Amino acid sequence: MPVREIGGISRANLAGVLGLARQANTLVAGFNANQAISGARISILTGKKSLFSQTADLTPEHAWIHELPLTDSEAKYTFEIRDAAGTTLIRQAEGEYNWAPESEIHIGPQPSYHIPDPDQRSYDDWMQLGKDEELNGRALRALNTYQEALRRFPGSFAASKSAGRLAASLLRFEEAKPFLELPHSRDTSDPEISYYLGTTYEALGETEMRRPRTRKGNDLAPSAPLHACDWENCWRGKEGWMSRSAICSKRFARLRRMRGP
């Protein structure tokens, strides 16, 4: 969007950028077109009275600028451009801008949504609460929140996935397994579920569990899923966990590339 030689910006849209300002007893109007406009009809008005009218071919390479002497400094002037078919492309009246009226502007602390008491919470409330707790580092409280959401809304895909993901991240694999198996049975192509379910199976020693498969065109080989790595030599305390995570992260990135956008 070119903005050249017009001195300022009064209004801008897909048609171009308009500058409208007074200099002493002169109204200076400038316009930068975003694309060529053949036969543009340019007008400057006060009320319904036309003070200036011109037809011009506007291009992005050159700014259109015009100075209009003011005969009435108290009047409000309007600049307008229409295309050859008469459609208004841009229009700006002095002192008029698209902002909220003062009655709708509230200063000071802004109102925010407060999650209601447990008995009045909706499904969305429980999920939002769990997300907020996770973002604030309260992982155990978030896990309890997702579990409570599942108790109140059995079979929830998002709550089960979130609970399983968080439990696996906390190395609580026994808890994570049933949470992750539910959403995985409904969406075997979800790489995030496959990642956490795969690490959970490995941590529990269930290496012979059926491995999830992802499709993009032809079936991927069974070794493609994230949990198909050989962890025998890297599952050793903290160092082993870090090695495992690094390798699995590479698998996750590879799978995302293979799945595409």
Backbone bond lengths (Angstrom), bond angles and torsions (degrees), N, CA, C in turn:
res aa  C-N    CA-C-N  psi(-1)  N-CA   C-N-CA  omega(-1)  CA-C   N-CA-C  phi
1 M - - - 1.466 - - 1.526 108.73 -
2 P 1.344 118.84 105.13 1.462 120.84 -178.34 1.523 111.98 -71.97
3 V 1.324 115.99 137.75 1.464 121.88 174.32 1.525 105.70 -134.13
4 R 1.324 115.96 91.38 1.466 120.58 -175.15 1.522 110.22 -134.10
5 E 1.327 115.40 136.21 1.470 123.86 167.24 1.524 114.79 69.13
6 I 1.329 118.66 0.05 1.470 118.74 -175.03 1.527 111.92 -96.08
7 G 1.326 118.33 -4.82 1.456 121.24 170.62 1.509 116.53 83.87
8 G 1.316 118.91 -18.22 1.456 121.53 -179.39 1.509 110.04 175.31
9 I 1.315 115.95 179.49 1.466 121.12 -178.68 1.527 108.92 -124.31
10 S 1.311 116.49 117.96 1.466 121.69 175.07 1.517 111.78 -100.05
11 R 1.339 116.23 -32.71 1.460 121.39 178.12 1.523 107.96 -160.39
12 A 1.321 115.95 147.65 1.463 121.03 177.46 1.515 108.98 -144.72
13 N 1.319 116.00 142.61 1.458 121.30 173.93 1.529 107.99 -151.85
14 L 1.310 117.54 -164.33 1.458 119.82 -176.92 1.524 112.49 -66.81
15 A 1.336 117.15 -21.63 1.461 119.82 179.80 1.517 111.90 -75.08
16 G 1.340 116.79 -36.35 1.451 119.52 -178.55 1.520 112.14 164.46
17 V 1.344 114.64 -165.39 1.465 121.87 -177.22 1.523 108.45 -120.63
18 L 1.326 115.23 131.26 1.463 121.34 -176.42 1.519 110.18 -116.29
19 G 1.329 115.09 135.06 1.457 121.25 171.82 1.512 109.22 -118.44
20 L 1.331 117.06 130.01 1.462 121.95 -177.66 1.526 107.68 -136.81
21 A 1.326 117.08 115.68 1.470 119.94 -175.95 1.518 110.12 -150.43
22 R 1.334 115.25 158.05 1.461 121.31 176.51 1.526 109.10 -101.81
23 Q 1.308 114.73 138.02 1.465 122.26 174.31 1.519 107.14 -130.47
24 A 1.331 115.59 106.94 1.470 121.81 -173.90 1.526 108.64 56.97
25 N 1.319 118.85 -120.01 1.462 122.21 -179.20 1.518 111.63 -103.91
26 T 1.325 115.72 32.94 1.455 120.72 -177.77 1.520 109.90 -131.05
27 L 1.327 115.48 139.01 1.467 121.39 172.85 1.522 107.57 -97.83
28 V 1.340 116.13 121.47 1.459 121.06 -178.43 1.527 107.97 -106.87
29 A 1.323 115.78 120.31 1.460 121.75 178.59 1.523 109.06 -116.60
30 G 1.328 116.09 131.46 1.453 121.02 177.89 1.521 110.67 -135.46
31 F 1.326 115.76 144.55 1.463 119.58 -177.40 1.521 110.22 -140.73
32 N 1.346 116.10 130.62 1.463 123.42 172.24 1.520 108.05 -108.56
33 A 1.313 117.74 115.98 1.464 121.36 179.63 1.528 110.15 -80.23
34 N 1.326 115.96 142.39 1.468 120.64 175.84 1.522 111.78 -81.08
35 Q 1.320 117.29 -22.92 1.457 122.37 177.66 1.529 108.19 -152.26
36 A 1.298 115.30 164.57 1.460 118.93 -177.06 1.527 110.58 -62.18
37 I 1.327 115.91 134.36 1.469 122.60 177.44 1.525 106.94 -126.31
38 S 1.306 115.80 106.66 1.463 120.60 -178.98 1.528 110.27 -85.16
39 G 1.307 115.32 135.35 1.468 119.86 176.37 1.512 113.54 65.98
40 A 1.340 116.79 35.30 1.465 120.09 179.47 1.526 110.24 -68.03
41 R 1.322 115.85 137.52 1.460 121.58 179.26 1.530 108.36 -102.56
42 I 1.324 115.50 113.05 1.466 121.60 -173.62 1.527 108.11 -107.97
43 S 1.334 115.90 131.29 1.466 120.30 -177.46 1.523 110.32 -138.01
44 I 1.332 114.60 147.56 1.465 122.08 169.28 1.523 106.07 -124.90
45 L 1.335 115.54 125.89 1.465 120.45 -173.41 1.520 110.22 -128.24
46 T 1.301 114.86 159.86 1.451 122.22 165.79 1.514 106.27 -128.74
47 G 1.318 115.72 112.48 1.455 119.60 -169.85 1.518 109.00 65.39
48 K 1.335 118.07 -124.58 1.456 122.22 176.91 1.522 111.98 -101.38
49 K 1.303 117.03 1.84 1.459 121.89 -177.17 1.524 110.10 -89.52
50 S 1.311 116.26 126.09 1.457 121.25 179.29 1.527 109.54 -85.90
51 L 1.350 115.95 126.14 1.461 121.70 178.51 1.519 112.04 -102.06
52 F 1.322 115.18 -22.20 1.466 119.39 -178.96 1.515 108.57 -153.98
53 S 1.322 116.30 138.27 1.457 121.25 178.41 1.520 109.04 -146.96
54 Q 1.333 115.40 137.06 1.455 120.04 -178.57 1.523 108.95 -154.10
55 T 1.330 116.22 147.54 1.457 122.09 172.00 1.520 107.60 -110.56
56 A 1.351 116.22 128.00 1.465 119.73 -175.49 1.518 109.70 -146.45
57 D 1.324 114.25 156.62 1.468 120.90 172.51 1.525 107.60 -95.47
58 L 1.322 116.78 114.24 1.465 121.80 -176.94 1.521 110.38 -97.97
59 T 1.325 116.63 139.98 1.469 122.18 179.17 1.523 109.33 -136.46
60 P 1.332 117.57 154.34 1.465 120.12 178.58 1.529 113.41 -65.41
61 E 1.332 116.76 -21.21 1.462 119.51 -176.08 1.530 113.22 -71.59
62 H 1.323 116.73 -23.72 1.466 119.73 -174.35 1.533 109.79 -133.63
63 A 1.307 115.19 135.76 1.467 120.45 176.14 1.531 109.11 -80.10
64 W 1.319 115.42 139.86 1.472 120.63 172.82 1.522 107.46 -94.40
65 I 1.345 117.65 125.02 1.462 122.15 -177.05 1.523 109.05 -135.48
66 H 1.329 115.36 137.18 1.469 120.20 178.11 1.521 109.20 -144.09
67 E 1.339 114.72 140.37 1.459 121.33 176.81 1.523 108.97 -112.30
68 L 1.339 115.32 128.31 1.466 121.17 -177.23 1.529 109.35 -118.86
69 P 1.347 118.84 117.94 1.470 120.27 176.30 1.532 110.53 -62.95
70 L 1.327 115.47 138.67 1.459 120.18 -177.31 1.520 110.04 -94.43
71 T 1.298 115.41 125.07 1.466 120.34 176.82 1.525 110.84 -92.12
72 D 1.322 117.09 -21.49 1.472 121.85 -179.60 1.522 107.96 -137.15
73 S 1.311 116.28 103.62 1.467 119.94 -176.28 1.520 112.52 -71.08
74 E 1.335 117.76 -15.03 1.457 121.09 -179.41 1.530 112.20 -87.25
75 A 1.306 117.10 -15.37 1.464 120.69 -177.77 1.515 111.22 -75.08
76 K 1.334 115.93 156.70 1.461 122.63 175.18 1.524 108.35 -104.65
77 Y 1.315 114.94 131.64 1.458 120.13 -174.83 1.531 111.06 -108.40
78 T 1.330 114.12 149.21 1.466 120.84 -178.25 1.523 109.54 -125.13
79 F 1.317 115.67 133.76 1.464 122.16 177.52 1.524 107.88 -108.11
80 E 1.335 116.17 138.89 1.457 119.84 -176.05 1.524 110.07 -147.21
81 I 1.348 114.98 140.59 1.459 121.26 172.99 1.518 107.97 -126.84
82 R 1.325 115.75 130.34 1.461 122.59 174.58 1.522 108.60 -120.74
83 D 1.328 115.54 152.60 1.462 117.90 176.54 1.522 109.85 -82.51
84 A 1.327 116.10 -179.03 1.464 120.45 -175.96 1.515 112.32 -61.84
85 A 1.337 117.62 -25.24 1.464 121.32 179.78 1.520 112.29 -86.35
86 G 1.345 117.69 -4.34 1.455 120.59 178.53 1.516 114.90 95.20
87 T 1.332 117.98 3.69 1.467 121.22 179.16 1.528 109.98 -78.68
88 T 1.323 116.78 131.53 1.463 120.89 179.54 1.526 109.80 -70.37
89 L 1.339 115.30 123.02 1.462 120.57 179.45 1.525 111.23 -93.92
90 I 1.320 116.28 -40.21 1.459 120.04 178.49 1.527 108.06 -155.67
91 R 1.322 116.33 143.74 1.462 121.33 -178.61 1.523 108.03 -148.10
92 Q 1.326 116.27 132.92 1.457 120.33 -179.25 1.517 109.86 -143.16
93 A 1.322 116.27 124.15 1.460 122.20 173.80 1.521 108.33 -101.14
94 E 1.297 116.82 143.52 1.465 120.25 -179.78 1.528 110.86 -57.56
95 G 1.310 114.65 132.57 1.465 120.24 175.12 1.509 115.39 76.44
96 E 1.323 118.76 2.13 1.463 121.50 179.58 1.532 109.33 -109.61
97 Y 1.336 115.93 122.37 1.465 121.22 -178.54 1.519 109.64 -135.84
98 N 1.305 114.59 157.44 1.471 119.85 -178.77 1.521 110.29 -85.45
99 W 1.302 116.67 75.54 1.447 119.79 174.30 1.526 110.23 -127.05
100 A 1.307 114.55 162.40 1.458 119.75 -177.27 1.528 110.13 -68.64
101 P 1.323 117.38 142.75 1.470 119.23 175.94 1.522 110.89 -64.63
102 E 1.317 115.66 155.17 1.465 120.56 -176.63 1.527 111.96 -58.21
103 S 1.328 116.69 -30.20 1.463 119.70 -178.95 1.529 112.27 -65.24
104 E 1.353 116.09 -21.17 1.461 119.87 -179.02 1.525 112.52 -98.76
105 I 1.321 117.89 0.42 1.465 121.99 -178.86 1.522 108.77 -98.24
106 H 1.304 116.53 120.00 1.470 121.84 -178.75 1.520 108.73 -114.55
107 I 1.320 115.72 116.80 1.456 120.58 -179.77 1.520 110.12 -88.24
108 G 1.324 115.94 166.50 1.463 120.94 179.74 1.513 111.68 85.21
109 P 1.328 117.18 -163.96 1.475 120.87 -179.79 1.523 110.87 -57.16
110 Q 1.321 116.17 133.11 1.449 121.07 -177.53 1.531 111.19 -90.71
111 P 1.322 117.37 145.33 1.471 119.25 178.86 1.520 110.97 -65.35
112 S 1.300 116.17 142.98 1.467 121.19 178.56 1.523 108.88 -132.33
113 Y 1.324 115.01 160.44 1.458 119.87 -179.00 1.525 109.74 -78.04
114 H 1.303 115.91 128.65 1.468 121.04 178.33 1.529 108.70 -105.26
115 I 1.311 114.96 125.04 1.460 119.49 179.73 1.525 108.92 -67.62
116 P 1.315 117.93 126.65 1.470 120.81 -175.35 1.529 112.53 -70.67
117 D 1.329 115.06 177.61 1.463 120.85 177.52 1.529 110.14 -62.78
118 P 1.345 116.96 156.84 1.474 120.21 -174.55 1.518 115.15 -50.24
119 D 1.322 118.53 -40.80 1.465 120.11 -176.81 1.524 112.83 -70.16
120 Q 1.345 117.27 -19.25 1.459 120.56 -179.22 1.546 112.65 -103.57
121 R 1.324 116.88 0.80 1.462 119.09 -176.18 1.518 112.38 -75.99
122 S 1.317 115.26 140.04 1.459 121.62 172.25 1.532 108.66 -87.60
123 Y 1.325 115.34 174.55 1.470 119.76 176.85 1.534 110.52 -58.33
124 D 1.336 116.31 -43.91 1.463 120.43 179.62 1.518 111.58 -61.85
125 D 1.334 116.99 -36.06 1.465 120.27 178.16 1.528 110.99 -61.69
126 W 1.324 116.78 -44.41 1.467 120.24 -179.17 1.527 110.67 -63.73
127 M 1.338 116.80 -42.70 1.459 119.45 -179.35 1.524 111.35 -67.99
128 Q 1.334 117.15 -38.91 1.461 119.92 178.48 1.518 110.84 -66.08
129 L 1.324 117.29 -39.38 1.450 120.94 178.09 1.528 110.83 -62.71
130 G 1.334 116.86 -44.67 1.458 120.04 178.23 1.517 111.71 -61.64
131 K 1.325 116.67 -42.20 1.461 120.22 178.98 1.518 111.20 -63.35
132 D 1.337 117.05 -43.90 1.458 120.84 179.42 1.529 110.62 -62.10
133 E 1.318 116.98 -41.88 1.466 120.10 179.52 1.526 111.06 -64.47
134 E 1.327 116.97 -40.02 1.471 119.49 176.52 1.522 111.03 -61.65
135 L 1.328 116.38 -46.72 1.461 120.31 -177.48 1.520 112.03 -64.51
136 N 1.316 116.81 -25.06 1.466 120.86 178.95 1.532 112.31 -96.56
137 G 1.342 116.53 12.70 1.460 120.32 173.66 1.514 115.15 80.41
138 R 1.325 118.36 10.97 1.465 120.71 -179.77 1.525 108.49 -97.29
139 A 1.332 115.31 69.70 1.463 120.66 -172.12 1.525 112.59 -63.74
140 L 1.328 118.22 -43.43 1.465 120.11 -178.35 1.522 111.28 -66.38
141 R 1.318 116.71 -40.12 1.460 119.39 177.16 1.522 110.70 -65.39
142 A 1.334 116.37 -38.18 1.462 119.90 177.91 1.522 111.10 -63.35
143 L 1.339 116.36 -41.06 1.460 119.78 178.70 1.522 110.58 -62.23
144 N 1.320 116.76 -42.89 1.466 120.14 177.63 1.528 111.08 -62.75
145 T 1.328 116.40 -36.06 1.459 120.56 179.93 1.525 110.74 -66.43
146 Y 1.334 116.95 -43.88 1.467 119.80 178.35 1.530 110.80 -64.89
147 Q 1.321 116.67 -37.63 1.465 119.92 178.67 1.527 110.30 -65.31
148 E 1.328 116.23 -39.10 1.460 119.40 178.91 1.529 110.10 -68.11
149 A 1.331 116.86 -36.82 1.463 119.91 176.54 1.523 110.49 -61.41
150 L 1.323 116.31 -39.66 1.470 119.71 177.73 1.516 111.94 -67.45
151 R 1.312 116.47 -35.19 1.460 119.31 179.41 1.530 110.23 -65.82
152 R 1.339 115.61 -38.88 1.457 119.61 -177.98 1.529 112.34 -83.21
153 F 1.346 116.03 -27.67 1.458 120.66 -178.87 1.528 108.38 -130.49
154 P 1.322 116.78 75.44 1.470 120.79 -175.46 1.535 111.77 -58.34
155 G 1.319 114.23 142.81 1.458 119.93 176.81 1.506 115.02 82.68
156 S 1.332 118.32 5.23 1.456 120.77 -179.55 1.527 110.73 -63.63
157 F 1.313 117.22 123.77 1.457 122.01 -179.20 1.526 110.81 -64.71
158 A 1.334 117.21 -51.68 1.461 121.17 -175.18 1.526 112.01 -66.17
159 A 1.337 116.81 -41.24 1.462 119.31 -179.32 1.524 110.81 -67.76
160 S 1.323 116.73 -40.23 1.462 120.05 178.94 1.525 111.06 -65.66
161 K 1.320 116.19 -43.37 1.459 120.27 178.60 1.527 111.08 -62.52
162 S 1.322 116.81 -45.12 1.462 120.73 -179.21 1.523 111.42 -64.23
163 A 1.333 116.35 -43.07 1.467 119.84 179.03 1.522 110.67 -63.41
164 G 1.339 116.81 -43.46 1.461 119.88 179.77 1.509 112.37 -65.94
165 R 1.312 116.88 -43.64 1.464 120.57 178.81 1.518 111.10 -60.23
166 L 1.332 115.89 -45.54 1.462 119.52 -177.38 1.521 111.33 -69.76
167 A 1.336 117.21 -40.95 1.464 119.98 178.31 1.526 111.26 -62.21
168 A 1.336 116.99 -41.44 1.467 120.15 178.15 1.519 110.91 -65.26
169 S 1.326 117.19 -38.52 1.464 120.69 178.11 1.518 111.71 -64.08
170 L 1.328 115.88 -30.63 1.467 121.00 178.37 1.527 111.86 -87.38
171 L 1.352 116.79 6.73 1.470 123.91 -179.48 1.518 112.07 64.30
172 R 1.326 117.81 25.39 1.469 122.58 176.50 1.526 107.25 -98.94
173 F 1.335 114.09 70.21 1.453 120.65 -169.10 1.522 114.16 -68.65
174 E 1.338 117.85 -33.32 1.461 119.92 178.08 1.526 110.54 -61.49
175 E 1.328 115.69 -39.23 1.465 119.39 177.51 1.524 110.97 -73.00
176 A 1.321 116.46 -36.80 1.458 120.51 -174.71 1.527 112.32 -66.91
177 K 1.329 117.10 -36.30 1.460 121.03 -172.29 1.529 113.70 -54.34
178 P 1.325 120.71 -57.05 1.474 118.74 -178.32 1.528 113.01 -65.35
179 F 1.344 117.11 -31.53 1.454 119.61 178.10 1.525 110.93 -64.48
180 L 1.330 117.44 -40.35 1.457 121.14 -176.13 1.524 112.91 -80.52
181 E 1.333 116.25 -30.39 1.469 118.17 -178.69 1.521 111.95 -66.53
182 L 1.318 117.10 -31.56 1.468 119.90 179.64 1.530 111.82 -63.59
183 P 1.344 119.08 -56.08 1.477 117.35 179.52 1.522 112.83 -67.71
184 H 1.341 117.36 -29.07 1.464 119.07 179.36 1.536 110.97 -66.12
185 S 1.318 116.66 -33.90 1.464 119.26 178.83 1.524 111.55 -67.33
186 R 1.328 116.68 -20.11 1.456 120.94 -179.51 1.532 112.87 -98.66
187 D 1.336 116.54 -22.75 1.467 119.76 179.98 1.528 108.95 -147.23
188 T 1.319 115.47 88.39 1.473 119.78 -177.38 1.520 112.27 -75.99
189 S 1.327 118.33 -8.90 1.466 120.21 -178.58 1.527 112.94 -95.49
190 D 1.330 117.77 -0.46 1.458 120.89 179.92 1.528 109.35 -73.50
191 P 1.344 119.44 112.36 1.468 120.40 -175.37 1.518 113.18 -67.75
192 E 1.332 117.86 -29.53 1.460 119.56 -179.55 1.530 110.54 -68.83
193 I 1.328 116.18 -43.11 1.467 118.92 177.32 1.523 109.58 -63.65
194 S 1.337 117.69 -43.84 1.461 121.29 179.97 1.522 111.31 -59.75
195 Y 1.305 115.89 -39.87 1.471 120.32 179.69 1.525 111.05 -60.39
196 Y 1.341 116.38 -54.86 1.466 119.62 -175.60 1.524 111.67 -71.64
197 L 1.323 117.68 -35.12 1.456 119.37 177.63 1.526 109.96 -68.07
198 G 1.324 116.94 -39.06 1.458 120.24 178.76 1.516 112.31 -63.59
199 T 1.338 117.24 -45.56 1.463 119.60 178.76 1.529 110.70 -65.74
200 T 1.327 116.18 -33.19 1.473 119.59 178.26 1.514 110.74 -66.16
201 Y 1.345 117.45 -46.46 1.467 120.55 177.38 1.527 111.04 -58.35
202 E 1.326 116.90 -43.66 1.459 119.97 -179.27 1.520 111.58 -64.42
203 A 1.337 115.90 -42.62 1.459 119.20 -179.68 1.522 111.91 -64.11
204 L 1.331 116.53 -32.41 1.466 121.26 -179.79 1.526 111.98 -87.31
205 G 1.342 116.41 -0.30 1.459 119.86 179.28 1.508 113.91 76.98
206 E 1.319 118.27 16.07 1.461 121.89 -178.62 1.533 109.29 -95.26
207 T 1.312 115.33 62.08 1.463 120.61 -174.15 1.514 113.34 -73.56
208 E 1.328 117.54 -14.46 1.462 119.76 -177.79 1.525 112.61 -95.24
209 M 1.339 115.08 6.00 1.457 117.83 179.34 1.527 109.85 -63.42
210 R 1.304 114.60 149.81 1.461 119.57 -179.74 1.523 109.58 -59.70
211 R 1.328 115.53 127.01 1.454 119.88 -174.94 1.526 111.08 -87.01
212 P 1.343 115.52 134.08 1.464 117.24 178.35 1.517 111.12 -65.19
213 R 1.324 115.11 148.56 1.454 119.90 -179.89 1.527 109.34 -123.74
214 T 1.302 114.24 145.68 1.452 120.22 -178.48 1.508 109.18 -115.93
215 R 1.335 115.81 138.10 1.462 120.00 -178.95 1.531 110.63 -107.76
216 K 1.293 114.07 137.39 1.462 121.05 163.38 1.515 105.47 -153.08
217 G 1.304 115.61 99.61 1.453 119.59 -170.92 1.511 108.63 76.84
218 N 1.315 118.76 -107.97 1.451 123.30 176.38 1.517 110.45 -84.09
219 D 1.348 116.75 158.40 1.462 120.00 176.83 1.512 109.69 -63.83
220 L 1.342 114.59 141.33 1.456 118.37 173.13 1.519 108.86 -76.76
221 A 1.309 115.29 157.71 1.463 118.96 177.49 1.513 109.70 -63.77
222 P 1.354 118.24 150.79 1.463 120.22 -178.90 1.513 113.34 -58.20
223 S 1.342 117.86 -19.51 1.468 118.71 -179.25 1.517 112.42 -80.92
224 A 1.342 117.59 -5.83 1.457 119.79 -177.09 1.515 114.24 -69.82
225 P 1.357 121.11 -34.88 1.460 119.41 -176.84 1.510 112.38 -56.69
226 L 1.304 113.89 154.30 1.451 120.40 -171.05 1.521 113.61 -61.57
227 H 1.333 116.97 -34.87 1.448 117.86 -172.79 1.525 111.85 -88.96
228 A 1.332 117.01 11.87 1.449 118.89 -178.20 1.519 112.61 -86.22
229 C 1.333 117.91 11.54 1.459 120.79 -179.88 1.531 110.57 -76.07
230 D 1.307 114.98 161.92 1.456 120.56 176.83 1.517 108.36 -96.03
231 W 1.340 115.77 109.43 1.470 119.55 -173.81 1.539 112.39 -101.46
232 E 1.307 119.28 7.48 1.457 120.18 -170.59 1.523 112.71 -55.94
233 N 1.351 116.04 -36.79 1.454 119.06 -173.71 1.519 113.33 -99.25
234 C 1.335 118.20 -0.50 1.469 118.36 -178.11 1.523 112.74 -118.92
235 W 1.322 116.94 -2.17 1.471 119.40 178.04 1.533 108.41 -90.81
236 R 1.348 115.16 74.80 1.450 120.36 -176.56 1.527 108.50 -140.64
237 G 1.312 117.02 92.41 1.455 121.57 176.26 1.524 112.61 63.87
238 K 1.345 115.30 -155.91 1.450 120.54 -175.98 1.519 111.73 -63.89
239 E 1.341 117.34 -43.29 1.453 120.40 -179.54 1.529 110.60 -61.12
240 G 1.338 114.97 -40.76 1.454 119.18 179.46 1.511 111.57 -63.77
241 W 1.338 116.68 -40.59 1.457 120.22 179.45 1.525 111.23 -63.13
242 M 1.345 116.15 -40.22 1.446 119.04 179.71 1.530 111.14 -66.38
243 S 1.333 116.26 -40.66 1.459 119.47 178.30 1.518 110.18 -62.62
244 R 1.329 114.95 -42.89 1.469 120.56 -179.84 1.518 110.66 -60.55
245 S 1.339 116.12 -44.01 1.453 120.57 -178.34 1.519 111.08 -64.55
246 A 1.331 116.96 -41.54 1.457 121.00 -179.21 1.528 110.98 -62.32
247 I 1.331 116.03 -45.78 1.466 119.73 -179.32 1.515 110.43 -65.43
248 C 1.328 116.56 -42.87 1.459 119.88 -176.98 1.530 110.83 -68.28
249 S 1.346 116.33 -32.22 1.453 119.52 177.67 1.525 110.34 -63.97
250 K 1.328 116.63 -38.07 1.459 119.93 177.41 1.526 110.34 -65.21
251 R 1.335 116.33 -40.09 1.461 120.13 177.50 1.528 110.32 -62.35
252 F 1.334 115.61 -41.70 1.463 120.59 -178.50 1.528 110.10 -62.01
253 A 1.353 116.48 -45.40 1.460 120.13 179.60 1.525 110.82 -63.18
254 R 1.332 117.04 -39.46 1.464 120.87 -179.79 1.523 110.43 -64.70
255 L 1.326 116.66 -41.36 1.448 120.40 -178.68 1.528 110.90 -66.79
256 R 1.346 116.82 -39.05 1.450 119.62 177.99 1.525 111.18 -62.96
257 R 1.341 117.29 -39.65 1.458 119.80 178.19 1.532 110.78 -65.29
258 M 1.328 116.91 -38.11 1.453 120.29 -178.69 1.525 111.31 -70.13
259 R 1.335 116.15 -32.27 1.469 119.45 179.57 1.521 111.35 -75.65
260 G 1.350 115.57 -28.05 1.455 118.29 -179.78 1.524 110.29 80.37
261 P 1.352 117.56 -177.05 1.481 120.66 -176.93 1.518 112.20 -67.38
